[in-house]
Amino acid sequence: MLSKEFLLERGYCCGHGCFMCPYTPRHMENNTMSYNPLPEGLTIKKSPISGLGLFALKSIALNHNLGITHITNTLAGYHFDNDVIRTPLGGFINHSEEPNARIDKRDNLWYLITTDVIVSNTEITVKYFPEFIKF
């Protein structure tokens, strides 16, 4: 089986139905578009806290910006519930009373920032706050 890394390095989809095909849409000959809704090193899997959760695939440093979790409606130009759009990164963050990350709101963007060194296979959690739990 060809690895995802090999297929990305090759730079295009061959159209032969490779199991690890990283291109979207999959199995479309000469497709070069690759979309990953989560930053590298993160995945979604079953959480012991609730449902699905956001997990580290590798160690992540203290105070590392993992990316944008939410965008306020003023940037979108459309109406969304509570005037906030949740990104794929923001959709699977579970609550903890002892979190290892926090949400930093900067203008119209909300970022997920680590508050501890996070080791591989650890769930990334935040302490929910009133504005966050509306969605």
C-alpha positions in Angstrom: 0.0 0.0 0.0 1.3 3.5 -0.9 1.6 5.9 2.1 -0.3 9.2 2.2 3.1 10.9 2.4 4.3 9.2 -0.8 1.1 10.2 -2.6 1.3 13.8 -1.5 5.0 13.9 -2.5 4.0 12.5 -6.0 1.7 15.6 -6.3 -1.4 14.2 -8.0 -4.1 11.5 -7.9 -3.5 8.6 -10.3 -7.2 7.7 -10.3 -6.7 4.1 -9.4 -8.5 4.1 -6.1 -5.5 4.1 -3.6 -6.8 3.5 -0.1 -4.6 6.3 1.4 -5.4 8.9 -1.4 -5.2 12.3 0.1 -6.7 14.2 -2.8 -10.2 15.6 -2.8 -12.3 14.5 -4.5 -10.7 11.1 -4.2 -9.8 8.9 -7.1 -10.1 11.6 -9.8 -7.2 11.2 -12.2 -4.7 14.2 -12.2 -6.4 15.8 -9.3 -3.8 17.9 -7.3 -6.1 19.4 -4.7 -5.6 18.3 -1.1 -7.8 19.5 1.7 -7.2 18.8 5.4 -9.8 20.4 7.7 -7.5 20.0 10.7 -4.0 21.3 11.2 -1.2 18.8 10.8 -0.7 16.7 14.0 -4.4 16.7 15.1 -7.2 14.2 14.6 -10.7 13.5 15.7 -11.5 10.3 17.6 -13.8 8.8 20.3 -13.4 10.7 23.5 -13.6 9.4 27.1 -15.2 12.8 28.0 -18.0 13.0 25.5 -18.7 11.7 21.9 -15.8 12.7 19.7 -12.8 14.8 20.7 -9.8 16.6 19.3 -6.5 14.6 19.8 -2.8 15.3 19.3 -1.0 12.9 16.9 2.4 14.2 18.1 3.7 16.3 20.9 2.7 20.0 20.8 4.6 22.8 22.5 3.3 25.1 25.2 1.6 28.3 23.9 1.3 26.8 20.4 -1.4 28.4 18.2 -3.3 25.4 16.8 -5.5 27.6 14.5 -8.9 29.3 14.2 -11.8 27.7 16.0 -14.5 30.3 15.3 -15.1 33.4 13.2 -17.6 36.1 14.0 -20.3 36.8 11.5 -19.0 40.2 10.6 -16.4 38.6 8.4 -18.7 36.1 6.8 -21.3 38.5 5.4 -24.1 36.0 6.1 -26.3 35.2 9.1 -25.3 32.3 11.3 -26.7 31.2 14.7 -25.2 33.4 17.5 -23.3 35.3 14.7 -20.4 32.9 14.9 -19.1 30.3 12.4 -17.4 27.3 13.9 -14.5 25.8 11.9 -13.7 22.1 11.8 -11.1 22.7 14.4 -13.6 24.2 16.8 -16.2 21.5 16.3 -14.8 18.8 18.5 -13.2 20.5 21.5 -14.5 19.0 24.8 -14.7 20.7 28.2 -12.4 20.0 31.1 -12.0 21.6 34.5 -8.3 20.9 34.0 -7.9 22.0 30.3 -4.6 21.9 28.3 -5.7 24.7 25.9 -7.7 27.9 25.9 -9.6 30.0 23.4 -8.1 33.4 22.6 -10.5 35.8 21.0 -8.7 38.4 18.9 -11.0 40.8 17.1 -13.3 38.5 14.9 -11.2 35.4 15.2 -11.0 32.8 18.0 -7.8 30.8 18.3 -7.0 27.5 20.1 -3.8 28.0 22.1 -2.1 25.2 24.2 -1.6 26.0 27.9 0.5 22.9 28.5 2.9 20.7 26.6 0.6 18.1 25.0 1.9 14.6 24.4 0.9 12.4 21.5 -2.6 10.7 21.9 -3.8 13.3 24.4 -7.2 14.9 24.0 -7.1 18.7 23.7 -9.6 20.4 25.9 -10.7 23.8 27.0 -12.7 25.1 30.0 -16.0 26.3 28.4 -17.1 29.8 29.0 -20.6 31.3 28.6 -20.1 32.7 25.1 -18.5 29.5 23.9 -21.3 27.1 25.0 -24.0 29.0 23.0 -23.2 26.8 20.0 
